[in-house]
Amino acid sequence: MEKITIVGLGNMGSALLRGLLKSPGLQKQALAIFDVDASRVKNLVTSPRVTGLSSLADVQGENNVVILCIKPQDLHGVAEGLKGRLSPSCLLISILAGKKTDSVADELNFKGAVVRAMPNIAAVIAQAATAMVANSVCSNEQKEIAEMIFKGVGEAFWTKESLMDTVTGLSGSGPAYIYMVIEALADGGLKMGMPRDLALKLATQTVLGAAAMVKETGLHPAILKDQVTTPAGTTISALHELEERGLRSMFVSAVEKATNRSVELGKA
């Protein structure tokens, strides 16, 4: 591909730009960026490789990877500026919650390859979890390009379209759930007399370390949980309280609610 163009420079769009600039496999790749807020474009043209666009009419229509990093409700307006302008030689990548590959292609009157992806906010520090699905005309080469882009900001996995709303509910919205866990743990330390800054540092490192244990050992979380839990100890007392108050069910319900909302956004 001659160029990669990011449309929308909010948290995710700007994070992807930083990831692309750092990605070893894309060190010479020409990049273009557009946002309705011209100041965002100006502030993010930080490399000779990056070209700021003043209009959607300036988006290259041939051999271009166009990444839509906009809100679902903004798709129609962006589509008006791009409709019929992208040839099938382009690859269209959408991170719009709830919007299926065919609906995005139809909005833009686009006949080429479409990849639907759902990264999360951890892309800002290159630690995102991203799931992707491609439409039927997407070639292996185009899938490799999409994978390279999202591996530049974390880890990326292929799935099927029917699971993408669940991806949104689990990993797309998931960081917010974990931020609440960290905040609550720190508040617990505060309640028991610990200084707030120390409580927050300990809570943050505890969550980070626990996640790293799951990832690096490959063991099921239940096994690791049992390794920490001793008879008549402090941990089993705390786990009993969490189960009694429905922590597990609350997380399951949170993923369900976010998934259903993603479905609703796709119909809007």
C-alpha positions as CSV (number, residue, x, y, z in Angstrom):
1,M,0.0,0.0,0.0
2,E,1.3,3.5,-0.9
3,K,-0.3,5.2,2.1
4,I,-2.1,4.7,5.4
5,T,-4.7,7.3,6.2
6,I,-6.3,7.8,9.6
7,V,-9.7,9.5,9.7
8,G,-10.5,10.7,13.2
9,L,-7.8,11.7,15.7
10,G,-9.4,11.2,19.1
11,N,-7.8,8.9,21.7
12,M,-7.8,5.8,19.4
13,G,-6.9,7.6,16.2
14,S,-3.9,9.4,17.8
15,A,-2.8,6.2,19.5
16,L,-2.8,4.3,16.3
17,L,-0.8,7.1,14.6
18,R,1.9,6.8,17.4
19,G,1.9,3.1,17.0
20,L,2.3,3.2,13.3
21,L,5.2,5.6,13.6
22,K,7.0,3.2,16.0
23,S,6.1,-0.1,14.2
24,P,9.3,-1.8,13.0
25,G,7.4,-3.2,9.9
26,L,6.2,0.3,8.9
27,Q,9.2,2.5,9.4
28,K,9.1,3.9,5.8
29,Q,5.3,3.9,5.4
30,A,3.8,7.2,4.3
31,L,0.9,8.3,6.6
32,A,-1.9,10.8,6.2
33,I,-4.3,12.1,8.9
34,F,-7.6,13.9,8.9
35,D,-9.9,15.2,11.6
36,V,-12.7,17.8,11.5
37,D,-10.8,19.6,14.2
38,A,-7.9,21.1,12.2
39,S,-5.9,21.8,15.4
40,R,-5.7,18.1,16.1
41,V,-4.2,17.5,12.7
42,K,-1.7,20.3,13.1
43,N,-0.6,19.0,16.5
44,L,-0.1,15.4,15.3
45,V,2.0,16.2,12.2
46,T,5.2,15.4,14.1
47,S,7.1,13.5,11.5
48,P,8.1,14.1,7.8
49,R,6.3,10.8,7.1
50,V,2.9,12.3,8.2
51,T,0.8,14.5,5.9
52,G,-2.1,16.5,7.4
53,L,-5.2,16.6,5.3
54,S,-7.6,19.6,5.3
55,S,-10.5,17.8,3.7
56,L,-11.8,14.2,3.1
57,A,-11.6,15.2,-0.6
58,D,-7.8,15.0,-0.1
59,V,-7.9,11.3,0.9
60,Q,-6.0,9.2,-1.7
61,G,-8.4,7.0,-3.6
62,E,-6.0,4.3,-4.8
63,N,-3.7,1.9,-3.0
64,N,-4.6,3.4,0.4
65,V,-5.3,1.9,3.8
66,V,-8.1,4.1,5.2
67,I,-8.7,3.6,9.0
68,L,-12.0,5.0,10.3
69,C,-11.5,6.1,13.9
70,I,-14.7,7.9,14.4
71,K,-17.9,7.4,16.5
72,P,-20.6,5.2,15.0
73,Q,-23.0,8.2,14.8
74,D,-20.5,10.1,12.7
75,L,-20.3,7.5,10.0
76,H,-22.9,9.0,7.7
77,G,-21.2,12.4,7.7
78,V,-17.8,10.9,6.9
79,A,-19.3,8.6,4.3
80,E,-20.7,11.7,2.5
81,G,-17.1,12.9,2.0
82,L,-15.7,9.5,0.9
83,K,-18.6,7.9,-0.9
84,G,-17.5,6.4,-4.2
85,R,-14.0,7.9,-3.9
86,L,-12.1,4.8,-2.7
87,S,-11.3,2.2,-5.4
88,P,-11.3,-1.5,-4.7
89,S,-7.5,-1.3,-4.5
90,C,-7.9,0.3,-1.1
91,L,-8.2,-1.4,2.3
92,L,-10.9,0.0,4.6
93,I,-10.4,-0.5,8.3
94,S,-13.2,0.4,10.7
95,I,-13.1,0.6,14.5
96,L,-16.7,1.7,14.8
97,A,-18.6,-0.1,17.6
98,G,-21.5,-2.1,16.3
99,K,-21.0,-1.4,12.6
100,K,-20.6,-4.5,10.5
101,T,-18.2,-4.7,7.6
102,D,-21.0,-4.8,5.0
103,S,-22.8,-1.8,6.5
104,V,-19.7,0.3,6.5
105,A,-18.9,-0.7,2.9
106,D,-22.5,0.1,1.8
107,E,-22.3,3.6,3.5
108,L,-19.2,4.4,1.5
109,N,-20.3,2.7,-1.6
110,F,-17.0,0.7,-1.4
111,K,-16.5,-2.6,-3.2
112,G,-13.1,-3.6,-1.8
113,A,-11.7,-5.2,1.3
114,V,-13.0,-4.2,4.7
115,V,-11.6,-5.1,8.1
116,R,-13.6,-4.4,11.2
117,A,-11.5,-4.1,14.3
118,M,-12.1,-3.3,18.0
119,P,-8.9,-2.1,19.9
120,N,-9.1,-0.6,23.3
121,I,-7.7,2.5,25.0
122,A,-4.5,0.7,26.0
123,A,-3.4,1.4,22.4
124,V,-2.1,4.7,23.9
125,I,0.7,2.8,25.6
126,A,1.0,0.0,22.9
127,Q,-0.8,-2.5,25.2
128,A,-4.2,-2.8,23.4
129,A,-6.2,-6.0,23.0
130,T,-7.6,-5.9,19.4
131,A,-10.0,-8.4,17.7
132,M,-10.5,-8.2,14.0
133,V,-12.7,-9.7,11.2
134,A,-12.4,-9.3,7.5
135,N,-15.0,-9.4,4.7
136,S,-15.0,-12.0,2.0
137,V,-12.9,-10.0,-0.6
138,C,-10.1,-9.3,1.8
139,S,-6.9,-10.9,0.7
140,N,-4.3,-12.6,2.9
141,E,-1.9,-9.7,2.1
142,Q,-4.5,-7.2,3.2
143,K,-5.2,-9.1,6.4
144,E,-1.5,-9.1,7.1
145,I,-1.4,-5.3,6.7
146,A,-4.3,-4.9,9.2
147,E,-2.7,-7.3,11.7
148,M,0.6,-5.4,11.4
149,I,-1.1,-2.1,12.1
150,F,-2.9,-3.3,15.3
151,K,0.1,-5.3,16.5
152,G,1.9,-2.0,16.5
153,V,-0.3,-0.9,19.4
154,G,-0.6,-4.2,21.3
155,E,-1.8,-7.7,20.5
156,A,-4.3,-8.6,17.7
157,F,-6.5,-11.6,17.1
158,W,-8.8,-12.7,14.3
159,T,-12.4,-13.7,15.1
160,K,-15.8,-13.8,13.4
161,E,-18.2,-11.0,12.8
162,S,-20.9,-12.5,15.1
163,L,-18.6,-12.1,18.1
164,M,-17.5,-8.5,17.5
165,D,-20.2,-6.9,19.6
166,T,-19.1,-9.2,22.4
167,V,-15.5,-8.1,21.8
168,T,-16.7,-4.5,22.3
169,G,-18.3,-5.5,25.6
170,L,-15.4,-7.5,26.9
171,S,-12.1,-5.9,25.8
172,G,-13.3,-2.7,24.1
173,S,-15.0,-1.4,27.3
174,G,-13.0,-3.7,29.6
175,P,-10.3,-1.2,30.7
176,A,-13.0,0.9,32.4
177,Y,-14.0,-2.1,34.5
178,I,-10.5,-2.7,35.6
179,Y,-9.9,1.0,36.4
180,M,-12.9,0.7,38.8
181,V,-11.3,-2.4,40.3
182,I,-8.0,-0.6,40.9
183,E,-9.8,2.4,42.3
184,A,-11.9,0.2,44.7
185,L,-8.8,-1.7,45.9
186,A,-7.1,1.6,46.6
187,D,-10.1,2.8,48.5
188,G,-10.0,-0.3,50.6
189,G,-6.5,0.4,51.5
190,L,-7.4,4.0,52.3
191,K,-10.3,2.8,54.5
192,M,-7.9,0.7,56.5
193,G,-5.5,3.6,57.1
194,M,-3.1,3.4,54.2
195,P,-1.9,6.6,52.5
196,R,-3.8,7.1,49.2
197,D,-0.7,7.3,46.9
198,L,0.7,4.1,48.4
199,A,-2.6,2.3,48.1
200,L,-3.0,3.3,44.5
201,K,0.5,2.1,43.6
202,L,0.0,-1.2,45.3
203,A,-3.4,-1.7,43.7
204,T,-2.1,-0.9,40.3
205,Q,0.9,-3.2,40.5
206,T,-1.2,-6.0,41.9
207,V,-3.6,-5.9,38.9
208,L,-0.6,-5.6,36.5
209,G,1.2,-8.5,38.1
210,A,-1.9,-10.7,38.3
211,A,-2.6,-10.2,34.6
212,A,1.1,-10.9,33.7
213,M,0.9,-14.2,35.7
214,V,-2.2,-15.3,33.7
215,K,-0.5,-14.3,30.4
216,E,3.0,-15.7,31.1
217,T,2.0,-19.0,32.8
218,G,-0.9,-19.8,30.6
219,L,-2.7,-21.2,33.6
220,H,-6.4,-20.6,34.1
221,P,-7.1,-17.8,36.6
222,A,-9.0,-20.2,38.9
223,I,-5.8,-22.2,39.3
224,L,-3.7,-19.1,40.1
225,K,-6.4,-17.9,42.5
226,D,-6.3,-21.3,44.3
227,Q,-2.5,-20.9,44.6
228,V,-3.0,-17.7,46.6
229,T,-5.8,-19.1,48.8
230,T,-4.9,-21.0,51.9
231,P,-7.2,-22.7,54.5
232,A,-8.7,-20.3,57.0
233,G,-6.5,-17.5,55.5
234,T,-7.1,-13.8,54.7
235,T,-7.7,-14.5,50.9
236,I,-10.5,-17.0,51.3
237,S,-12.3,-14.6,53.7
238,A,-12.1,-11.9,51.1
239,L,-13.1,-14.2,48.2
240,H,-16.2,-15.3,50.2
241,E,-17.2,-11.7,50.6
242,L,-16.8,-10.9,46.9
243,E,-18.8,-14.0,45.9
244,E,-21.5,-13.2,48.4
245,R,-21.9,-9.7,47.0
246,G,-22.0,-11.0,43.4
247,L,-18.8,-9.6,42.0
248,R,-18.5,-12.4,39.3
249,S,-22.2,-11.9,38.2
250,M,-21.6,-8.1,38.0
251,F,-18.8,-8.5,35.6
252,V,-20.7,-11.0,33.5
253,S,-23.7,-8.6,33.4
254,A,-21.4,-5.6,32.5
255,V,-20.1,-7.4,29.5
256,E,-23.6,-8.4,28.5
257,K,-24.9,-4.8,28.8
258,A,-22.0,-3.4,26.8
259,T,-22.5,-6.0,24.1
260,N,-26.2,-5.2,23.8
261,R,-25.4,-1.5,23.6
262,S,-22.9,-2.2,20.8
263,V,-25.7,-4.1,18.9
264,E,-28.0,-1.0,19.4
265,L,-25.3,1.3,18.0
266,G,-25.0,-0.8,14.9
267,K,-28.7,-0.4,14.2
268,A,-28.6,3.4,14.6
